[in-house]
Amino acid sequence: MNKIRLLLIYTALPLFCAMIFGSPAYGQGGGNTQKRTVSGMVTDENDNPVSGATVIVQGTTTGTTTTAGKFTIQVTPASILEVKFLGYKTAEVKVGTQTNLTIKLETTSETIQDVVVTALGMTRERKSLGYSVGDIKGEAFEKVRELNVINSLAGREPGLIISQTAGGPSGSSHVEIRGSSMLTGNNQPLYVVDGMPIDNTNFGSANKDGGYDLGDGISSINPDDIENISVLKGPAASALYGSQAGNGVIMITTKKASSRKGQSLGVEINSTTTVEQQLTRFDDVQYIYGQGSNGRIYGTIDDRSNSSKSWGPKIDKNLKIWYFDNVLRPYTISNHGIEDFFRLGVTANNSITLNKIYKDAGIRLSYSDLRNRDIVPNSGMNRSTFTVRTNTKIGRKIDVDVKVNYVYEKVNNRPALAGDRNNEGKNLSSLPSTYDLYLLRDNYKDEEGKYYNWNGDVNRVNPYWIINEMSNTSKKNRLISSASISYKITDKLKFKLSGGADITEFSFEDFAPISTPSHESGYLKTQTNSNRTINADAVLTYSTNLGKNMSLVGTAGLNLYRVDNFQTTITGKDMAEPEIKKINSFSDKTIVESPYQRQINSAYAMVNLGYKNFAYLDVTVRADNTSTLINTRTCIRRYRAASSSPNCYRRAYPKSCRSARCALRGPRSAMTPAPIRCRSTTHFIRIRSAAYRRVRSPTRPYPTAISNRPGPVRGRSAPSSTS
């Protein structure tokens, strides 16, 4: 019985392998699949041999190239050879029983055109454009990877000016196309991703006095998802985007599902690790004079006030100097300097992409994970990006494209910038060469856990107090979705309907414990932003030839663009519960609510005339109808001894406000010497045929400002002047 089983296995196994792998001995067709070697010659129309032509067996990966026109290849009688060469039509030849083939290639009248992506995602030949358009392929971002993809454009496109901040991996980038177009305001271009104008808001920036760079919107784009970037320069290039594109447009086209020939499933994995170290060497640093000023030191505890000055007496080990911890130490060059504060920074960026191609559809999934360990201790960021995009063809006339992108980002302890008292780099760079950095590390707080005053200067906080006791954290959740459907009405007329939304929820918390210089009673600031951007387009495109020499392309469309942003900032002082880092632990609170709403209704059209593919004429027109609401509300709540029942009253506000405002006031008494105060400023602007109305003026007192306005807001009646 065992012998019979073994005989069956040894007999069935070759048959099974032959069925799977197509062995000539057992495959279908018998002798028709027997492989053999054939040779041949590839020539052009003048019978000249063509070198470098590609010869492939159709439907397989078997192939070769020609040398002096000659080739040899393994085939079966049923094989069909495909011969390709640049500038010639693809030739297909059935092998049959032939052993020596002569294949003649025909030249093609088609020439390779330089095609770029322009406004509204339209692809046009570069020579047909009357303006400059920069085009950067996605491969450029894969070779040199930047955390902010816009930084990869530096030096790649003329007229593009990119400035990076010192905010680290989570910082923003300032971009200008052909310089500034205005002295004040925002000079950055409009960013459009797959036809959707996205929000590039910077939720916080620094000036010369300090602050934090809270990043921008474009930094969350995954470089592995980018197909190409087009830079539209000048008003002619960006006219179809109207007033939003006064500073130019940067258009980003992301990848769709794709795979190699003959494969329906594709997998791509990318991994990048970057190691960085802070450059702490300075040119022309003097090591002759140490801590002090005017060539001397005090020889007392007052020497701590000179801890940021390097013009004392000449360095001499026989001299002694008092430090802030009441210890007398030698006046010599320290062995621990600024280089001992920073650590080795590491950034790891890993991504995986899956592509699946069906008959008339495709889907692409990508996930990117970025983890950063910053050079500043206790600082870093995590960012996760997930993208799904699917496209399908319904019948012969309808194309559908849907994309969803989700980003989660968390940043711990962003660095303070410029002249901020909490800027570690600024505070360290001023230390004399005789000052031992480890004294600050080991003595940043006293036995009670309070700040150790090492220099008597509130504008230079101990860096180790900043990284160990103070903190700031930000979180961002962002969802960008877009969809489009294109209907081919006729061969010349096409209609496209597209829309998208960009939703961002951002929060930032900045904390300073009790005894921190300039925040001795404690400090907590929380900022939350809720941004909504909606865009919709309806576009009709007509293209035809006018005779033999003229071509015409006409485009007409309608656009709806709406922005709805809301920011709430709560600042707490006088920390009553030091152990609880929550806003309710503070007795003095300030609340600022800042809504911003804007809507643009637009109509646009473009006509392109071409003559013999040589001369072109573009005419573009767009009309924008804009409405804007800006409101700022500040409420100060102070609770000192006892609370009381506040009085609440309501005032009429524009209909587009989120809610009726309620101002709270407590009775003035000895128990509540600091009552609740409310100050509100509202500007409602309607722009239509050059009409302008200011509903409320900040110069008029509350509550009579509303009753003194020229007229009631539409849909609301003016309230009485008495409260």
VOZA-660674 format. One line per 2 residues: number of its first residue (from 1); their letters; for each residue x, y, z of C-alpha. Coordinates in Angstrom, 3 decimals, decimal comma. Layout:
<rs>
NUM> A> X Y Z | ...
</rs>
This chain:
<rs>
1> MN> 0,000 0,000 0,000 | 2,823 2,419 0,868
3> KI> 4,547 1,654 -2,442 | 1,353 2,469 -4,334
5> RL> 1,021 5,787 -2,455 | 4,617 6,715 -3,268
7> LL> 4,079 5,794 -6,926 | 0,988 7,994 -7,112
9> IY> 2,825 10,918 -5,447 | 5,827 10,699 -7,780
11> TA> 3,503 10,490 -10,784 | 1,088 13,269 -9,748
13> LP> 3,699 15,756 -8,552 | 5,276 16,369 -12,000
15> LF> 1,819 16,581 -13,552 | 0,724 19,162 -10,949
17> CA> 3,888 21,238 -11,471 | 3,398 21,090 -15,205
19> MI> -0,146 22,413 -14,896 | 0,970 25,280 -12,655
21> FG> 4,173 26,310 -14,388 | 3,306 25,309 -17,930
23> SP> 5,930 22,604 -18,605 | 6,287 21,875 -22,326
25> AY> 5,947 18,189 -21,640 | 2,508 18,479 -20,061
27> GQ> 1,188 21,932 -21,094 | -1,652 22,367 -23,443
29> GG> -0,913 22,398 -27,066 | 1,817 19,789 -27,031
31> GN> 4,468 20,735 -29,547 | 2,982 24,201 -30,102
33> TQ> 4,552 25,341 -26,771 | 7,992 23,888 -27,453
35> KR> 10,563 26,697 -27,022 | 13,221 27,345 -29,613
37> TV> 15,671 30,072 -30,555 | 15,013 32,465 -33,419
39> SG> 17,140 35,319 -34,695 | 16,309 38,421 -36,624
41> MV> 17,160 41,899 -37,881 | 15,412 45,202 -37,019
43> TD> 15,716 48,004 -39,587 | 14,182 51,396 -40,274
45> EN> 12,290 52,476 -43,373 | 15,594 52,897 -45,244
47> DN> 16,764 49,386 -44,328 | 19,341 50,736 -41,890
49> PV> 19,879 48,549 -38,790 | 18,354 49,913 -35,562
51> SG> 20,502 49,431 -32,461 | 18,992 49,497 -28,984
53> AT> 15,482 48,473 -30,007 | 13,556 46,446 -27,410
55> VI> 12,252 43,016 -28,447 | 9,764 41,405 -26,037
57> VQ> 7,648 38,278 -26,186 | 4,128 39,631 -25,761
59> GT> 2,528 38,781 -22,429 | 5,794 37,656 -20,807
61> TT> 8,898 39,186 -19,260 | 11,203 37,563 -21,835
63> GT> 13,013 40,169 -23,866 | 16,246 41,428 -25,361
65> TT> 17,724 44,432 -27,179 | 19,218 44,694 -30,624
67> TA> 22,926 45,121 -31,363 | 23,592 46,555 -34,826
69> GK> 19,980 45,604 -35,517 | 20,468 41,901 -34,726
71> FT> 18,840 39,882 -31,948 | 18,208 36,304 -30,775
73> IQ> 15,416 35,235 -28,425 | 13,671 32,124 -27,052
75> VT> 10,098 31,760 -28,410 | 7,340 29,261 -29,168
77> PA> 5,501 29,014 -32,480 | 2,516 30,821 -30,903
79> SI> 4,615 33,733 -29,642 | 4,126 37,320 -30,788
81> LE> 7,115 39,669 -30,698 | 6,760 43,348 -29,798
83> VK> 9,519 45,632 -31,096 | 9,764 49,150 -29,649
85> FL> 12,097 52,049 -30,282 | 11,794 55,750 -29,496
87> GY> 10,376 57,690 -32,431 | 8,955 54,595 -34,161
89> KT> 5,643 52,786 -34,047 | 5,503 49,549 -32,065
91> AE> 5,755 46,545 -34,403 | 4,067 43,208 -33,659
93> VK> 5,224 40,055 -35,483 | 3,890 36,485 -35,217
95> VG> 6,724 33,981 -35,058 | 5,018 30,847 -36,386
97> TQ> 7,561 28,487 -37,965 | 10,022 31,205 -38,958
99> TN> 13,585 30,954 -37,707 | 14,994 34,199 -39,176
101> LT> 12,941 37,384 -38,965 | 13,306 40,754 -40,650
103> IK> 11,323 43,502 -38,922 | 10,990 46,997 -40,406
105> LE> 9,961 49,884 -38,133 | 7,890 52,844 -39,270
107> TT> 8,485 56,347 -37,962 | 5,680 58,004 -36,031
109> SE> 4,401 61,516 -36,662 | 3,733 61,991 -32,959
111> TI> 6,316 64,005 -31,051 | 6,894 64,083 -27,325
113> QD> 5,311 67,187 -25,866 | 6,369 68,944 -22,675
115> VV> 3,122 68,838 -20,707 | 2,560 70,637 -17,389
117> VT> -0,317 70,911 -14,934 | -1,896 74,383 -14,840
119> AL> -4,833 76,051 -13,075 | -7,872 73,870 -12,253
121> GM> -5,672 70,794 -12,806 | -5,716 71,155 -16,597
123> TR> -2,758 69,636 -18,470 | -1,401 71,790 -21,289
125> ER> 1,633 71,890 -23,509 | 4,265 74,200 -22,100
127> KS> 4,708 75,952 -25,431 | 1,020 76,962 -25,431
129> LG> 1,386 78,948 -22,196 | 1,912 82,678 -22,161
131> YS> 3,318 82,619 -18,632 | 5,926 80,791 -16,579
133> VG> 5,044 77,482 -14,900 | 7,568 75,505 -12,897
135> DI> 7,186 71,731 -12,820 | 8,932 69,446 -10,311
137> KG> 8,427 65,683 -10,469 | 7,763 63,601 -7,371
139> EA> 11,041 61,690 -7,689 | 12,873 64,812 -6,527
141> FE> 11,176 64,620 -3,110 | 11,998 60,942 -2,672
143> KV> 15,739 61,443 -3,164 | 16,150 64,298 -0,698
145> RE> 13,507 63,928 2,010 | 12,425 66,886 4,099
147> LN> 9,955 66,851 6,979 | 8,244 69,815 5,316
149> VI> 7,946 68,929 1,630 | 8,027 72,600 0,591
151> NS> 11,625 72,860 1,803 | 12,559 70,371 -0,945
153> LA> 11,703 73,024 -3,551 | 14,551 75,274 -2,409
155> GR> 16,924 75,863 -5,313 | 14,825 73,838 -7,755
157> EP> 12,661 76,580 -9,224 | 13,719 80,116 -10,230
159> GL> 11,903 82,898 -8,401 | 10,846 80,661 -5,503
161> II> 12,086 82,043 -2,168 | 11,834 79,651 0,802
163> SQ> 12,767 80,699 4,328 | 12,829 78,189 7,182
165> TA> 12,380 79,165 10,797 | 14,405 77,913 13,757
167> GG> 11,328 76,094 15,035 | 12,827 72,674 14,421
169> PS> 11,176 69,740 12,611 | 7,688 70,979 13,495
171> GS> 8,308 74,557 12,325 | 6,819 76,306 9,324
173> SH> 8,324 77,621 6,094 | 7,733 81,011 4,528
175> VE> 7,368 80,891 0,733 | 7,291 83,771 -1,715
177> IR> 7,071 83,650 -5,501 | 9,073 86,407 -7,178
179> GS> 9,383 88,371 -3,949 | 6,858 90,244 -1,813
181> SM> 3,784 91,717 -3,450 | 2,817 93,856 -0,430
183> LT> 4,632 95,581 2,414 | 2,359 94,145 5,106
185> GN> 0,131 91,109 5,271 | 0,528 87,596 3,925
187> NQ> 2,776 87,234 0,873 | 2,561 83,451 0,677
189> PL> 1,020 81,669 -2,327 | -2,201 79,689 -2,476
191> YV> -1,718 75,920 -2,067 | -3,946 73,643 -4,135
193> VD> -3,867 69,852 -3,630 | -5,668 67,825 -6,290
195> GM> -7,847 70,816 -7,135 | -8,694 71,578 -3,491
197> PI> -7,360 74,879 -2,021 | -6,077 73,876 1,421
199> DN> -5,699 75,832 4,633 | -2,079 76,877 5,274
201> TN> -2,795 78,713 8,520 | 0,072 79,200 10,939
203> FG> -1,615 78,983 14,334 | 1,209 80,895 16,014
205> SA> 4,382 82,679 14,980 | 7,278 84,471 16,619
207> NK> 8,466 88,053 16,270 | 11,615 89,808 17,456
209> DG> 10,367 89,672 21,054 | 9,831 85,907 20,958
211> GY> 7,033 83,385 20,727 | 6,505 79,925 19,253
213> DL> 6,273 78,746 15,679 | 3,265 76,416 15,730
215> GD> 3,772 75,095 12,217 | 1,741 75,474 9,026
217> GI> -0,703 73,439 6,995 | 1,474 72,383 4,066
219> SS> 3,994 70,596 6,319 | 1,613 67,667 6,854
221> IN> 1,720 66,541 3,186 | 3,422 63,150 2,777
223> PD> 6,258 63,435 0,174 | 5,702 59,817 -0,918
225> DI> 2,183 60,715 -2,108 | 3,279 63,494 -4,478
227> EN> 3,218 62,943 -8,234 | 4,391 66,427 -9,181
229> IS> 4,285 70,078 -8,084 | 3,517 72,992 -10,407
231> VL> 4,413 76,567 -9,517 | 2,155 79,141 -11,214
233> KG> 3,944 82,482 -11,344 | 2,378 85,840 -11,992
235> PA> -1,228 87,011 -12,370 | -1,703 85,485 -15,817
237> AS> -0,909 82,002 -14,485 | -3,118 82,199 -11,410
239> AL> -5,983 84,349 -12,739 | -8,474 81,467 -12,639
241> YG> -8,122 81,371 -8,833 | -8,998 85,043 -8,452
243> SQ> -8,227 87,098 -5,364 | -6,973 84,087 -3,410
245> AG> -4,015 83,693 -5,754 | -2,638 87,221 -5,702
247> NG> 0,743 85,831 -4,601 | 0,847 82,918 -7,035
249> VI> -0,196 79,280 -6,747 | 1,626 76,083 -5,811
251> MI> -0,323 73,121 -7,184 | 0,317 69,639 -5,777
253> TT> -0,870 66,575 -7,684 | -0,832 63,352 -5,682
255> KK> -0,422 59,825 -6,979 | -3,209 57,558 -8,152
257> AS> -3,233 53,777 -8,165 | -0,588 52,395 -10,518
259> SR> 1,439 49,244 -10,951 | 4,043 47,764 -13,219
261> KG> 3,003 46,175 -16,474 | 1,528 42,756 -15,956
263> QS> 1,022 43,257 -12,221 | -2,274 44,196 -10,567
265> LG> -0,888 44,584 -7,037 | 2,009 46,807 -6,044
267> VE> 3,719 47,325 -2,697 | 6,188 50,125 -1,951
269> IN> 8,123 50,584 1,289 | 10,299 53,598 2,115
271> ST> 12,390 54,186 5,210 | 14,589 57,173 6,001
273> TT> 16,618 57,893 9,129 | 18,323 61,232 9,721
275> VE> 20,821 61,998 12,464 | 21,599 65,603 13,349
277> QQ> 23,847 67,410 15,783 | 23,724 71,011 16,928
279> LT> 26,592 73,141 15,647 | 27,912 74,800 18,803
281> RF> 31,225 76,132 17,553 | 31,502 79,868 17,088
283> DD> 34,061 81,858 15,149 | 36,296 84,457 16,820
285> VQ> 35,392 83,510 20,393 | 37,868 85,016 22,848
287> YI> 39,279 82,963 25,711 | 41,376 85,734 27,276
289> YG> 38,767 87,456 29,447 | 36,169 85,715 31,562
291> QG> 32,962 86,544 33,379 | 32,571 90,164 34,455
293> SN> 32,461 93,663 33,018 | 34,793 96,627 32,689
295> GR> 37,759 94,351 33,327 | 36,806 93,367 36,859
297> IY> 34,642 91,181 39,083 | 32,977 92,138 42,346
299> GT> 34,275 89,261 44,418 | 30,831 88,963 46,040
301> ID> 27,492 87,283 45,328 | 26,747 90,258 43,046
303> DR> 28,950 88,588 40,432 | 25,926 86,581 39,368
305> SN> 24,577 89,701 37,623 | 27,551 89,417 35,216
307> SS> 26,832 85,810 34,264 | 25,996 86,896 30,704
309> KS> 29,030 89,147 30,250 | 32,489 88,073 29,100
311> WG> 34,570 91,190 29,714 | 35,929 90,715 33,223
313> PK> 39,610 90,401 34,140 | 41,999 88,109 32,300
315> ID> 41,387 84,460 33,050 | 43,617 83,432 35,976
317> KN> 43,353 80,249 38,015 | 44,602 82,132 41,069
319> LK> 41,500 84,332 41,070 | 38,278 83,238 42,755
321> IW> 34,674 84,142 41,862 | 31,439 83,769 43,768
323> YF> 28,618 81,825 42,094 | 24,889 82,037 42,755
325> DN> 25,025 79,004 45,092 | 27,376 80,947 47,456
327> VL> 30,396 78,846 46,521 | 33,779 80,364 45,661
329> RP> 35,337 78,727 42,566 | 38,515 79,226 40,502
331> YT> 38,386 81,746 37,648 | 39,306 79,289 34,851
333> IS> 37,881 78,068 31,536 | 35,007 75,641 32,117
335> NH> 35,101 72,048 30,912 | 31,338 72,028 30,270
337> GI> 29,996 74,429 27,684 | 26,962 74,886 25,470
339> ED> 27,750 71,715 23,507 | 26,904 69,653 26,608
341> FF> 23,321 70,895 26,701 | 22,129 69,560 23,343
343> RL> 21,766 65,902 22,459 | 21,937 63,879 19,258
345> GV> 18,755 64,331 17,224 | 17,203 61,404 15,337
347> TA> 14,332 61,466 12,848 | 12,830 58,258 11,426
349> NN> 10,272 58,379 8,614 | 8,723 55,097 7,446
351> SI> 5,965 54,645 4,897 | 4,189 51,824 3,106
353> TL> 2,025 52,056 -0,013 | -0,368 49,485 -1,502
355> NK> -1,684 49,731 -5,074 | -4,410 47,557 -6,525
357> IY> -5,510 47,777 -10,160 | -8,783 46,330 -11,362
359> KD> -10,210 46,360 -14,867 | -11,624 49,888 -14,815
361> AG> -10,688 50,977 -11,311 | -7,806 51,346 -8,924
363> IR> -7,181 52,000 -5,251 | -4,107 53,346 -3,491
365> LS> -3,470 53,153 0,248 | -0,536 54,798 1,981
367> YS> 0,556 55,151 5,588 | 3,449 57,242 6,862
369> DL> 4,865 57,323 10,395 | 7,299 60,067 11,402
371> RN> 9,055 60,129 14,780 | 11,464 62,845 15,828
373> RD> 13,797 63,028 18,828 | 14,839 66,658 18,861
375> IV> 18,304 67,969 19,728 | 16,741 69,854 22,678
377> PN> 16,176 67,415 25,580 | 12,560 66,432 26,324
379> SG> 11,449 67,690 22,899 | 10,150 65,838 19,860
381> MN> 7,195 65,100 17,624 | 5,140 62,258 16,153
383> RS> 3,146 62,476 12,947 | 0,968 59,813 11,330
385> TF> -0,478 60,243 7,847 | -3,040 57,942 6,236
387> TV> -4,251 58,402 2,653 | -6,686 56,450 0,516
389> RT> -7,458 57,310 -3,085 | -9,671 55,451 -5,506
391> NT> -10,539 56,142 -9,112 | -12,908 54,307 -11,408
393> KI> -14,386 54,534 -14,866 | -18,120 53,965 -15,213
395> GR> -18,970 53,035 -18,746 | -17,222 55,016 -21,468
397> KI> -18,115 58,529 -20,346 | -17,919 58,844 -16,545
399> DV> -14,761 59,072 -14,427 | -14,897 59,226 -10,614
401> DV> -12,006 60,132 -8,327 | -12,237 60,136 -4,502
403> KV> -9,471 60,895 -1,994 | -9,299 61,078 1,813
405> NY> -6,230 62,167 3,792 | -5,979 62,088 7,606
407> VY> -3,096 63,506 9,665 | -2,435 63,285 13,393
409> EK> 0,441 65,266 14,859 | 1,709 65,744 18,405
411> VN> 4,610 68,009 19,339 | 6,211 68,227 22,777
413> NR> 8,090 71,321 23,934 | 8,543 73,465 20,862
415> PA> 11,508 75,847 21,232 | 10,876 79,496 22,019
417> LA> 12,379 81,764 19,363 | 14,103 85,124 18,898
419> GD> 14,277 87,322 22,001 | 11,991 85,152 24,124
421> RN> 13,164 84,804 27,746 | 12,585 81,046 27,392
423> NE> 14,801 80,631 24,320 | 17,375 78,060 25,455
425> GK> 19,796 78,803 22,637 | 19,803 82,557 23,323
427> NL> 20,332 82,084 27,051 | 23,167 79,600 26,543
429> SS> 25,026 81,511 23,848 | 25,714 84,417 26,216
431> LP> 27,453 82,319 28,887 | 31,111 83,265 29,472
433> ST> 33,793 80,657 28,788 | 34,495 80,493 32,534
435> YD> 30,931 79,513 33,459 | 30,323 75,822 34,177
437> LY> 27,068 74,731 32,478 | 26,622 71,831 34,888
439> LL> 26,040 74,305 37,705 | 22,824 75,280 35,939
441> RD> 21,932 71,641 35,365 | 22,325 70,697 39,024
443> NY> 20,861 73,864 40,553 | 17,869 74,936 38,497
445> KD> 15,535 74,617 41,514 | 15,927 74,849 45,270
447> EE> 14,938 72,407 48,006 | 11,329 73,581 47,889
449> GK> 11,141 72,950 44,163 | 11,081 76,636 43,260
451> YY> 13,145 78,421 40,644 | 16,783 79,022 41,652
453> NW> 17,669 82,589 40,684 | 21,107 82,149 39,129
455> NG> 21,586 85,558 37,488 | 19,004 88,050 38,744
457> DV> 17,748 88,496 35,161 | 14,112 87,615 34,414
459> NR> 14,843 87,754 30,669 | 17,303 84,819 30,772
461> VN> 15,661 81,812 32,349 | 17,774 78,792 33,278
463> PY> 17,554 76,429 30,258 | 17,287 73,385 32,525
465> WI> 14,268 74,898 34,284 | 12,685 75,378 30,846
467> IN> 13,130 71,769 29,691 | 12,382 70,088 33,050
469> EM> 9,689 72,221 34,719 | 8,039 74,254 31,973
471> SN> 6,172 72,567 29,124 | 4,226 73,163 25,941
473> TS> 2,285 70,638 23,904 | 0,339 70,834 20,669
475> KK> -1,969 68,356 18,954 | -3,406 68,496 15,470
477> NR> -6,098 66,408 13,796 | -6,606 67,152 10,130
479> LI> -8,903 65,656 7,511 | -8,659 66,625 3,829
481> SS> -11,184 65,036 1,491 | -11,955 65,645 -2,157
483> AS> -14,069 64,046 -4,855 | -14,688 64,700 -8,523
485> IS> -16,885 63,271 -11,232 | -16,242 63,921 -14,903
487> YK> -18,805 63,299 -17,629 | -17,849 63,209 -21,284
489> IT> -20,926 64,626 -22,982 | -19,431 64,414 -26,465
491> DK> -15,943 64,014 -27,856 | -15,572 67,799 -27,658
493> LK> -17,592 68,715 -24,577 | -16,855 67,620 -21,004
495> FK> -18,424 68,532 -17,658 | -16,652 68,155 -14,312
497> LS> -18,072 68,570 -10,818 | -15,644 68,568 -7,891
499> GG> -15,661 69,443 -4,227 | -13,666 69,046 -1,072
501> AD> -13,242 69,968 2,574 | -10,241 70,720 4,768
503> IT> -11,023 70,312 8,488 | -8,405 71,017 11,160
505> EF> -8,668 70,762 14,941 | -5,622 72,209 16,691
507> SF> -4,803 72,679 20,379 | -1,795 74,225 22,113
509> ED> -0,970 74,403 25,819 | 1,857 76,465 27,346
511> FA> 2,608 76,052 31,067 | 4,950 77,791 33,510
513> PI> 4,940 76,687 37,183 | 4,944 78,952 40,205
515> ST> 8,197 80,934 40,734 | 9,043 81,075 37,013
517> PS> 10,592 84,487 36,206 | 7,879 86,916 34,986
519> HE> 5,266 84,266 35,887 | 5,911 83,991 39,617
521> SG> 2,280 83,130 40,412 | 2,069 80,461 37,693
523> YL> 0,855 80,641 34,109 | -1,172 78,489 31,735
525> KT> -2,323 79,347 28,229 | -4,538 77,089 26,149
527> QT> -5,362 77,774 22,528 | -7,831 75,799 20,448
529> NS> -8,488 76,312 16,752 | -11,271 74,858 14,671
531> NR> -10,816 75,589 10,968 | -13,160 74,601 8,150
533> TI> -12,513 75,181 4,453 | -15,018 74,092 1,800
535> NA> -14,501 74,353 -1,954 | -16,752 73,340 -4,851
537> DA> -16,319 73,744 -8,621 | -18,497 73,114 -11,644
539> VL> -16,514 73,320 -14,892 | -17,564 72,951 -18,531
541> TY> -14,799 72,461 -21,105 | -15,114 72,568 -24,882
543> ST> -12,287 71,794 -27,298 | -12,337 71,640 -31,088
545> NL> -10,373 72,397 -34,239 | -11,327 75,412 -36,338
547> GK> -10,241 74,247 -39,741 | -6,797 72,772 -40,357
549> NM> -4,722 75,434 -38,657 | -6,759 76,712 -35,707
551> SL> -7,609 75,100 -32,372 | -9,986 76,311 -29,674
553> VG> -10,284 75,369 -26,006 | -12,936 77,079 -23,903
555> TA> -13,554 76,692 -20,167 | -16,338 78,164 -18,026
557> GL> -17,067 77,462 -14,398 | -18,575 78,408 -11,049
559> NL> -16,784 78,226 -7,702 | -17,843 78,326 -4,061
561> YR> -15,125 78,878 -1,455 | -15,998 79,162 2,241
563> VD> -13,815 79,542 5,337 | -15,169 79,150 8,865
565> NF> -12,498 79,488 11,571 | -12,905 79,802 15,314
567> QT> -10,148 80,348 17,877 | -10,474 80,288 21,660
569> TI> -7,588 81,385 23,877 | -7,752 81,010 27,670
571> TG> -4,989 82,485 29,814 | -4,767 81,564 33,493
573> KD> -2,786 83,328 36,221 | -2,578 83,058 40,030
575> MA> -2,286 79,286 40,353 | -4,259 78,116 43,394
577> EP> -3,554 74,377 43,055 | 0,137 73,908 42,117
579> EI> -0,219 70,153 41,773 | -3,007 70,321 39,175
581> KK> -1,988 71,623 35,749 | -5,477 72,540 34,595
583> IN> -7,101 75,859 33,784 | -9,503 75,423 36,727
585> SF> -6,504 75,637 39,066 | -6,108 79,343 38,249
587> SD> -8,188 82,067 39,853 | -7,550 84,717 37,188
589> KT> -8,665 83,777 33,683 | -8,856 85,654 30,410
591> IV> -10,905 84,254 27,549 | -10,579 85,477 23,969
593> ES> -12,866 84,113 21,248 | -12,052 85,020 17,653
595> PY> -14,361 83,746 14,897 | -13,581 84,402 11,255
597> QR> -15,912 83,640 8,369 | -15,441 84,302 4,690
599> QI> -17,248 83,175 1,558 | -16,370 83,810 -2,071
601> NS> -18,809 83,076 -4,880 | -17,073 83,184 -8,245
603> AY> -17,646 82,788 -11,943 | -14,769 82,395 -14,377
605> AM> -14,027 81,649 -18,013 | -10,980 81,068 -20,197
607> VN> -10,494 80,850 -23,954 | -7,352 79,516 -25,630
609> LG> -6,781 79,928 -29,363 | -3,953 78,145 -31,147
611> YK> -2,551 78,618 -34,639 | -0,594 75,762 -36,235
613> NF> 0,600 74,660 -32,775 | 2,884 77,671 -32,894
615> AY> 1,082 80,853 -31,784 | -1,380 80,953 -28,879
617> LD> -3,737 83,495 -27,342 | -5,196 83,191 -23,803
619> VT> -8,070 85,258 -22,449 | -9,071 84,758 -18,776
621> VR> -11,781 86,478 -16,735 | -13,009 85,890 -13,184
623> AD> -15,499 87,714 -10,939 | -15,426 87,268 -7,127
625> NT> -18,286 88,155 -4,771 | -16,944 88,256 -1,198
627> ST> -18,563 88,403 2,250 | -16,536 88,524 5,492
629> LI> -17,323 88,418 9,227 | -14,689 89,204 11,846
631> NT> -15,547 89,112 15,559 | -13,353 89,357 18,648
633> RT> -14,661 88,861 22,187 | -12,621 89,198 25,359
635> CI> -13,932 88,131 28,759 | -11,935 88,515 31,973
637> RR> -13,097 86,430 34,920 | -11,517 86,895 38,349
639> YR> -12,645 84,975 41,425 | -10,948 86,142 44,618
641> AA> -13,058 85,425 47,717 | -16,604 84,367 46,957
643> SS> -18,705 83,957 43,855 | -22,084 85,552 43,216
645> SP> -24,945 84,947 40,822 | -24,125 86,930 37,701
647> NC> -26,597 88,859 35,635 | -26,885 87,763 32,049
649> YR> -28,129 89,767 29,124 | -28,121 89,250 25,391
651> RA> -27,517 91,563 22,474 | -28,403 91,215 18,816
653> YP> -25,498 90,156 16,650 | -25,265 89,380 12,942
655> KS> -27,010 86,241 11,905 | -23,774 84,607 10,762
657> CR> -22,354 84,741 14,300 | -22,159 81,321 15,911
659> SA> -24,373 82,205 18,858 | -25,824 85,105 20,766
661> RC> -23,236 86,569 23,109 | -23,854 86,498 26,849
663> AL> -21,937 88,951 29,054 | -21,644 88,121 32,723
665> RG> -21,406 90,731 35,463 | -21,213 90,196 39,204
667> PR> -22,173 92,780 41,804 | -19,410 95,006 43,107
669> SA> -18,797 94,190 46,774 | -15,989 93,635 49,204
671> MT> -16,310 89,925 48,642 | -15,700 90,287 44,860
673> PA> -13,450 93,311 44,369 | -12,533 92,143 40,853
675> PI> -15,828 91,619 38,971 | -16,288 89,863 35,692
677> RC> -15,773 92,203 32,788 | -16,730 91,671 29,197
679> RS> -15,437 93,639 26,246 | -16,677 92,792 22,776
681> TT> -15,668 94,122 19,397 | -17,498 93,051 16,265
683> HF> -16,790 94,011 12,673 | -19,242 92,832 10,051
685> IR> -18,240 93,617 6,506 | -20,297 93,070 3,395
687> IR> -18,544 93,716 0,119 | -20,893 93,827 -2,811
689> SA> -20,629 96,449 -5,516 | -18,133 98,376 -3,380
691> AY> -20,541 98,620 -0,390 | -19,049 98,618 3,119
693> RR> -20,745 98,666 6,536 | -19,233 98,596 10,001
695> VR> -21,756 97,312 12,482 | -19,810 97,916 15,684
697> SP> -16,927 100,251 16,440 | -14,362 99,449 19,161
699> TR> -14,249 103,134 20,132 | -17,849 103,206 21,368
701> PY> -18,658 101,940 24,913 | -20,613 98,800 25,590
703> PT> -23,621 98,441 25,351 | -24,675 101,636 23,563
705> AI> -22,504 100,968 20,507 | -25,093 98,731 18,910
707> SN> -27,949 101,198 19,238 | -25,846 103,954 17,676
709> RP> -25,071 102,113 14,466 | -26,453 103,569 11,193
711> GP> -29,029 100,852 10,725 | -30,014 97,371 11,823
713> VR> -28,321 94,291 10,439 | -30,451 92,495 7,889
715> GR> -32,742 90,080 9,661 | -32,197 91,670 13,085
717> SA> -33,747 94,625 14,831 | -31,695 97,178 16,751
719> PS> -31,903 96,673 20,517 | -32,637 99,485 22,921
721> ST> -29,765 101,419 24,442 | -30,739 100,473 27,974
723> S> -29,684 97,278 29,622
</rs>
